Amino acid sequence: MGPRRLAAAVLPQALLSLFSLSPRTIPTLPISLYPIPNFRRHSTGSSTQTHSLPTDNARGGRSGSLASPPVQPDFGEKIDVNPPKGTRDFPPEDMRLRNWLFQNFKEVSQLFGFEEVDFPVLESEALFVRKAGEEIRDQLYCFEDRGNRRVALRPELTPSLARLVIQKGKSVSLPLKWFAVGQCWRYERMTRGRRREHYQWNMDIIGVPDVTAEAELIFSIVTLFKRMGITSSDVGFKVSSRKVLQEVLRCYSVPDELFSRVCIIIDKVR
């Protein structure tokens, strides 16, 4: 049984810049800090990471996977202190707002009996291609790792959810009610309020055959908005149904075997 999910909820402008049009945690990729001789700002502390280079062991093997030593940084070169294009920093005043928002996500999810899960930020590239088609590669931060595996930073959470459910198989009993708040990445054209890095809040119900799952999800989102002081004049809902779409396509003589491909095309259009 496929996951039942709320299709979309649009938040007011006051919160759009925080998580890129998605009520959608949080781990950030580690950054190695290098000394910058000409940087005159004083700091009371710092965080650094050190990485040892691979060496040949006594048996002729390698203790690491690097093929060659990294290029030494040029300390005389000026470094751009802005974050990479499409990303953002969270200074204390923004972190307070983000923590408050994410805490409301978690409290509402738990209020409705959902359990929290999380997935790797780095996933197999094939996982996302399987769902969205080959075209998704142009929107992925993807690369080949040192084990010659094609991997990508996750652009959304749902494929990872499906992978975990399949992995667990019969070891979990249905229905499942899981939620996650995760950092996602999409390499696409940026627009106002939409960056290449965003956060996604997922609430998923798996194993409920009727529309009570959708009703519960909508009610949980309404509960969140009421807690935050958001009213019907600020926000609206759009709910999709694959069953309704399938019946509409049958009226236009679209064969059932093409349904998945048509869904991908429609998803790109909307």
N, C-alpha and C positions, 0 to 999 in steps of 0.2 A: 504494500500500500504506500503510495507516494506521500511525501510530506504535505501537510496542509498549512498554508501560510497566508498572512495578510499581504496583499499585492502591493499596496502603496499607501503612504500617509504623508501628507505635505505639511511641514511645519511653517510657522510664521517667520518673517524675514529676520527677526531678532536672533534666531538660533541657526539660521542657514549657514553662516560662515563657520560655525563650529564643526559641523560634520558633513558638509558638502551635499546638501539636499537629501541626506539619508538619515532617518532615525536609527541609525545603524551603529580585547580593548587594548589592548592598550600597549602591548609590548612594542618597544621601539628597537630598531637594529642597533647593536653595539657600535660605538664610534671610538676609534683610537685617536687620542689627542697627542699632537706633536708640539714641542716648544716653538714659539714664533719669536725670534729675537727682537724684532722691531715693534712688537705689540706692547704698548705701554700701559695697558690696563692692569691694575693690581687685583688679585683675587685672594680670598682667605682660604681657598682649598681647591683641589682639582681631582679629577678622576682619570686614570690612565689604564690602558691595557697593554700588556706586553705579549709578544708572540715569538716563540723560539723557532729558529729555522730548522729544517729537517737535516739530520745528519746520518751518515752511514753507521749502522750498528755493527757489532762484532760478527754477525752472521752474513754481512753483505747486504742486508735489507735497508729499508728507509724507515726512519721514525716518524716521518711526516709525508705529506702528499704533494708538497710544492716542487715543481720541476726545476725552478731556479730561484735564487734569492730575489726579493722584491727590489724595485728601483728605489734607491735612497732619495728621500725628499730633499728638495732644494730649499734650505731654510732662508735663503735670501729672497725667495720669490714671495710676493704678496699673495695672501690667501683670501678668497672671497668669504666674508663672514656671514653672508646670507645663506639660508638653507637651500637645498637643491630646488630647482623650478618645480612648482606643483606641490611642494610640501610646506610645512609651517612649524614654527617653534611654539611652545606653550610656556610662557613665563608665568610666574606665580598667580597673577590675576586671572589669566586664562585657565590655568589648571584648576583653580577653585571652581570656576563655572563648569568645566568639563567633569570634574569629580562629582559635582552636585548632580549634573545631568545623568551620568552613568550610574550613580547610586540610585536614582529614581528608576532607571531601566531595571536594575537588579531587584529592587524592592517590589516593583509591580509584578515582575516575572515570578518571583517567589511567592507573592500573595496568591497567584493563580495556580500554584503547585508545579511550576516549571523548575527543572534542575539545570544548573549551569554546566556547560561544556566548553571546551576550547580546542583548537586545531592548530597545526603548524602554520606559521606565516608562509613558509616555503612548501610548495606542493609539486607533485608531478604535473608537467605541462599538459600531458594527455588528459588529465582529469577535467580541465576546463575546455579543451578542444572537444572532448566527448559531448559536453553539454551544449556548447555554443557554436560549434563548427570551426573550420580552419581559420575563418576571418578573425577570430578572437586573438590570434597570435599577434596581430598588429596593435592590440590594446594591452598586451601583457608586458610586464618587466620579466623577461625570460632569458635563460642562458643555459649553457651546458656546463655542468659541474666537473670537478676533477675526476669523477668516476664515469665520465661520458654519459651522464643521465641528463635529459632535458627537464629542467625545473623552472618554476615561475613563482613570483610573489602572488599571493592569492588576490584576485580581483573582486571576489565575493565569498560568502561563507557557505552557501547552499551545497555546492559540489563536495566540500569537505564533510559536511553533515551526512550526505548520502553515502560517502565512502566509509565513514565511521559506523553507520547503521549496518551496512552490508558486512563490514568486518566483524561486528559483534554477532550478527546472525541470530540464532536461536538462544543465545546466552542472555538476551534481554527480552523482557515480556512487554507486549503491546497492551495499551497504547503508550507511546513515549511522548513525554512533554519536556523538551529541552530548549534552553535559550543560550545565546552567546552574544557577547559584545566584542567585536574584533576590528583590528586595523586592516584595511584593504588598500590595494594599489591598482590603478588603471592608467596606462600610458595613452592618453587620448587628449584631444583638443580641450583646453581649459576655457570655461565660460565663467561668468560672474557667479560667485558662490560655489563653484564646482572645481575642486582641485584634483590632482592625480593621486593624492593620498586622502582617504576618508575612513570613517568609522561606521560600522554597520551593526545594528541591533536586530538579531534574529530571534523569533519565537516560533518554534516548530512543533506541530502535533502530528504524530505518525501512528497510523493504525486505527483511525476513526473514519468509518465509511460515509457518514452523513455530514450535513452542513453544520452540525453543532460545533465542530472544530473551528470553522470560520467565525461563527457567532462568538465563541469564547475569545478568539484572538481580537476581534473588533472591540469587544467589551473591555478587554485588558488595555487596549490602546486608549479608549475613551477614559478609562480610569486614570491612566498616566496623564492625559491632557488636563483632566479636572484637577489633579494634584498640582499641576504646574500653572493653573489659571488660564489655560487655553480653551476657547469656546468654539462653537460651531461656526461662528462668524470668522474665525481665524484659519480653520483647517477643514479639509474635506477628504473623503476616502474614495479610492478606486479599487474595486475587487474584481479579479479575473477568475474565469472558470474554464478549464480545459474541456469539460464535458459540453458546455454550451457552445464553445468555439467549434468543437468537433461536429456537432449537429448542424451548425451554420455552414461549415465547409461541405458537408454531405449534400446540403441543398444546392450547392454549386458544383456537384459531381466531382469533388476532389477525393481521390481514392484514399482509403484509410492508411495504406502503406506510406503515403506522402505526408501524413499528419505531422510527424516530428519535424520534418524539414520545413513545413509551412509555419510551424510554431516558432522556429528560429528566425524566419524571415519577418514574421509579425512582431516578434519581440524587438528586432532591430528598428522597425518602423516606428513603433510607439515609443 
